[in-house]
């Protein structure tokens, strides 16, 4: 596996480098050292990755205009949420039905994805418009956790009735290198396809189509765009 920190890189423009090193500032992005819980945001998600296997776990959208496309586990901020970690944890807890698949509660999910802990190795905070972000938590899963989630997802979904636990209707494993290359090889606005091992609802090797949101969140990191770092250095603010 090519680790996230050693991804193939595209060259940042000379102008960008001059601006970053001369001023330490990227126009439109919050200053270096900004705490993650202080930013305004509209949504957040979790991208589980099994580092030892080099694969990420994606879920298939069960409804809406993105039905059938594959994405990270996440969604929009609730009105009473003011920390993207809280939103990401809640959405991950609901969509992956973690109460039934892994036996977790919401509090343990929040702790698991907290950037202060070792499981989350990167947080991509991408600016949608001036001072409004969406966040993606890159969080490490063990092989055991991956297998348990896959093995229990069918029963967990079939025994759930609330839509918040039914928003994903499939699980796929995608090699990180394949995912990165698919993003690098695509043009902005294109639908991105990548080979995957779908484990639910069927068990097959196939080509899946990624939700554009996931591609847009990963692109700045994979293409090595300039960024500002957060109070926690795991956090990267991209324009």
Number of C-alpha atoms within 10 A of each C-alpha: 14 14 11 16 10 9 17 15 12 11 9 12 10 9 8 14 14 11 13 16 9 9 9 14 17 18 11 12 20 22 17 17 15 17 15 22 13 10 16 16 25 18 21 28 28 28 23 23 25 20 18 11 12 16 22 23 26 26 25 25 23 17 14 8 8 15 14 19 21 26 25 27 29 26 19 16 20 12 7 7 13 16 17 27 26 23 26 28 25 24 26 26 27 21 22 28 25 21 14 18 22 19 11 14 14 17 12 13 20 18 16 19 25 20 22 12 11 12 19 23 19 20 27 24 28 24 20 13 12 12 14 16 22 24 27 25 29 23 23 23 21 15 14 10 14 19 14 14 21 20 15 15 24 16 11 18 21 10 11 13 9 10 12 14 21 20 23 26 21 24 26 26 21 21 20 22 17 18 22 21 14 17 24 19 10 14 10 13 9 10 14 20 18 17 17 23 19 22 16 17 12 11 11 12 13 11 13 19 16 24 20 17 13 19 23 14 19 18 16 17 20 21 17 15 16 19 24 21 22 19 14 15 15 16 25 24 26 22 21
